[in-house]
Amino acid sequence: MKVTVLVLAAAGLLLTMAAPDDTQKITVHHTVQSGQTMYGIAEELAAKYGDRRDLREIVYHAKVASGKFRTVNGEKMFDVTIQPGEVLTYPLEVKR
């Protein structure tokens, strides 16, 4: 069994999750519509494709995959600003 450790330093969280052997990784590209949030999109996609991970983990990976970083005082931080028409990348783990 593969074990993945994810550290979210900004949130002070440590998530340890075992990826079941019966899952596969897929990538979904989503075009942002007016009024959407990264968490709302993650919730919709998780329900649609069957990704049962914590939404915070899904959003974290979407921020990384979508290049949502900015530099503040010399430190890289996530940029959570999204605009209608922007295409975001959501790596999901779904059942085979």
NORPEWO-V370309 format. One record per residue. N is the residue number from 1. RES is the residue in one small letter. D_FIRST is the distance of its C-alpha to the first C-alpha in whole Angstrom. Layout:
n & res & d_first
N & RES & D_FIRST
N & RES & D_FIRST
//
This chain:
n & res & d_first
1 & m & 0
2 & k & 4
3 & v & 6
4 & t & 10
5 & v & 13
6 & l & 16
7 & v & 20
8 & l & 23
9 & a & 25
10 & a & 28
11 & a & 27
12 & g & 26
13 & l & 23
14 & l & 19
15 & l & 17
16 & t & 13
17 & m & 11
18 & a & 7
19 & a & 7
20 & p & 7
21 & d & 6
22 & d & 10
23 & t & 11
24 & q & 13
25 & k & 15
26 & i & 19
27 & t & 22
28 & v & 25
29 & h & 28
30 & h & 30
31 & t & 34
32 & v & 35
33 & q & 38
34 & s & 40
35 & g & 39
36 & q & 35
37 & t & 33
38 & m & 30
39 & y & 28
40 & g & 30
41 & i & 29
42 & a & 25
43 & e & 26
44 & e & 28
45 & l & 25
46 & a & 22
47 & a & 24
48 & k & 25
49 & y & 22
50 & g & 20
51 & d & 18
52 & r & 17
53 & r & 16
54 & d & 19
55 & l & 22
56 & r & 22
57 & e & 19
58 & i & 20
59 & v & 24
60 & y & 23
61 & h & 21
62 & a & 24
63 & k & 26
64 & v & 24
65 & a & 24
66 & s & 28
67 & g & 29
68 & k & 31
69 & f & 32
70 & r & 35
71 & t & 37
72 & v & 38
73 & n & 40
74 & g & 38
75 & e & 35
76 & k & 33
77 & m & 32
78 & f & 31
79 & d & 33
80 & v & 33
81 & t & 36
82 & i & 36
83 & q & 39
84 & p & 39
85 & g & 39
86 & e & 36
87 & v & 33
88 & l & 30
89 & t & 26
90 & y & 23
91 & p & 20
92 & l & 18
93 & e & 15
94 & v & 16
95 & k & 15
96 & r & 16
//
